[in-house]
Amino acid sequence: MKILIKNSRVIDPANKIDDVRDLLIEDSKISKVASGIRDGVATVIDANGKIVMPGLVDMHVHLREPGREDKETIATGTKAALKGGVTTVLAMPNTTPTIDSIETVKLIKNIVSQNALNQVLVAASITKGRKGKELTDVAILKKDGVAAISDDGASVDDPQLMSQGLMKAKEAGMLVICHCEDKVLANQGAINLGVMSTRLGLKGISRESEHKRVERDIKLAQETGCPIHIAHVSCKESVEIIAQAKKKGILVTAETAPHYFALSEELLIDYDTNLKMNPPLRTKADIQAIKQGLQNGTLDAIASDHAPHTESAKEIEFERAEFGVIGLETILAVSITELVDAGLLSWSDLVRKLSLDPARILKIDRGTLSIGSEADLIIVDPAREWKVEKTGLVSKSKNSCFLGRTLKGTVEYTICSGRILYPFSL
């Protein structure tokens, strides 16, 4: 199958392209990127006024299957990803059972092969059952195709065990993703510890619970020489610590999520549980630090931390409600609205944060429009606005923190391996 995309603004920072060009897809590969391409056989898409960019690589997604198919499935989660322009996701291991063995890896890969609509990479846990007591067999997991290890949702509290895990990961060439949270310092809180937690009468989660663990994990990475990736950075101290580590040459990368640069704790005044996530929304000063971290390269990637929950888990008292929000369908539009439209990032910079650099961190051949590369790309109308409403969301769960908000930037086409998979009617 051939697809010819005409007259589009092609943005591909890997090849330093930001220009109006045509792009030809043959079978599953990109075969030409040039002006005036002609092909009488190809399906033609006129993308005048639109942007063509590599498909998004979201390295922090909870697909919930196996075990919590009432919240999300691999089928519904990857369908939501396509609508949001995400062509590759890294599935986190906090499923039931935990992805911590060859058996569970094979189980999820079998489901992926049958039901996934885009590329799904698998992350396994650092410790068995994510309990922080016994390490998984990293070498075997690597051989079985696991892309990263993380106890996401939990941090490995024992520094000696974490150090051993990092050394084993280094030997195996495995990426380690760190959920940085000291549960003791978090103190079973519900929102950021500060003025709002006092005002609302809710127990607070201290900033130290994040940045002290960021500091510890970076120190262990330095001692072991193992590269680490810091997940969902939310506070300015974490950004500062990561920046200092990079200056020292420590092998650390980091991500944040759209809610941490778009929303602040003041919005919690109405006790909206769709604004409850972990780490929590922070202050306006933290938002500024996150934006600066994205601008100056301290923060390498933007990930959704897509965490679907049922209505029954959210529409209850704030203290009892589950942490987490969905984000696959809004990650691009929020980033355009808050970063590009605000003049904080160029389009090329945004493509780096959403596609190229996540792919490089995961060491996968994605995130570019290079000739001969896999044709995973999206066509975006950068000016078209849309309102986030439950009825329009494809995810099985509807717990978006952006409900009711008007965003800029709409995905018109999502193409995976040379096939048009979104719009779904095609």
Secondary structure as UniProt FT lines:
FT   STRAND          2..12
FT   HELIX           13..15
FT   STRAND          17..26
FT   TURN            27..28
FT   STRAND          29..34
FT   STRAND          43..46
FT   TURN            48..49
FT   STRAND          51..54
FT   STRAND          56..61
FT   TURN            65..67
FT   TURN            69..71
FT   HELIX           74..84
FT   STRAND          86..91
FT   HELIX           102..115
FT   STRAND          119..124
FT   HELIX           128..130
FT   HELIX           138..143
FT   TURN            144..145
FT   STRAND          148..149
FT   TURN            152..153
FT   HELIX           159..172
FT   STRAND          175..178
FT   HELIX           183..186
FT   TURN            187..188
FT   STRAND          191..192
FT   TURN            193..194
FT   HELIX           195..200
FT   STRAND          204..205
FT   HELIX           208..224
FT   STRAND          228..230
FT   HELIX           236..247
FT   TURN            248..249
FT   STRAND          252..256
FT   HELIX           258..262
FT   HELIX           265..270
FT   HELIX           273..275
FT   HELIX           284..296
FT   STRAND          301..302
FT   HELIX           311..314
FT   TURN            318..320
FT   STRAND          325..326
FT   TURN            328..330
FT   HELIX           331..335
FT   HELIX           336..340
FT   TURN            341..343
FT   HELIX           347..351
FT   HELIX           352..356
FT   HELIX           357..362
FT   TURN            371..372
FT   STRAND          377..387
FT   HELIX           390..392
FT   TURN            401..404
FT   STRAND          406..416
FT   TURN            417..418
FT   STRAND          419..422
FT   TURN            424..425
//
